[in-house]
Amino acid sequence: MGVTYDAARVREVADEAIRKAAQAKDNPADLINVALEELVRAECELPGYTTPDEMTKKIRTEVNRGFFALVSGRVDAGARARSARLLLVDPITRRSEYDGLKDVAQAASLNKFKGRLAFLHELDGLGPTEVWLEGVPPGKIAHFAGEARVTDIADLRKVLDEDKRLTLIVSTCAARSAPPSAAGSATGSSTSPRRLQIPPPASTSSPRSSSPHSRAASVGRSSGTVSMSQAPLHSRWGIVCNRAAFVVSA
């Protein structure tokens, strides 16, 4: 079959594959799969699971530390002090400003919109996060931000690696201040709304075609779409049900 076993060759091929993939990926399982695929392509006998598992842990840590050092080296002393204040817990509310970074957006209203603008303004005051994260792949930024979101404030303060702690905070701020389109591109996904197309009903010469229900169904016949604002009030519920059925079936 042409498969050969050479321990040194196996480690060399796996190391190169994992190190290259770790520049954009962070999930250990994904990195191991990349290494196995490359070993099969190179016609090498697959090693035991512990070999690629240990190599993945080691290489992934080295690559991430490189990104941590890169970001940390760009942050000045003033920005470091501002980021440190995010971790201070208010003795009354028992919350920190960092906890506000992880709050889920609430229902849209004018007051909440103004609060959101003030919140984004405060994030901008931290510093140019996009400049600090330049050169870090979007997938890595998304992973660092995700790790920070699931990390409790007490656990984050226990992170001994200051470069890592700072990078997690910067990534979280960048993810929260990014527009939805940019957030979608970081994960490689896009969410463009689909417009419901409702074909116009067949024409009929019956006198009943002039009833309110038939007029509601023929709204927007020229464009092939039904506008909720143009339809009569008594027929809007039917349009809503049709749209809900379309979304479920899609």
Secondary structure, DSSP 8 states (H G I E B T S, - for coil): ---B--HHHHHHHHHHHHHHHTTT---HHHHHHHHHHHHHHTTB----THHHHHHHHHHHHHHHHHHHHHHHTT--HHHHHHHHHTT-B-TTT--BHHHHHT-------HHHHHHHHHHHHHHHHH--HHHHTTTS-HHHHHHHHHHHHTS-HHHHHT---HHHHHHHHHHHHHHHHS-HHHHHHHTT------------------GGGGSHHHHHHTTTTTTT---TTTS-GGGHHHHHHHHHHHHHH-
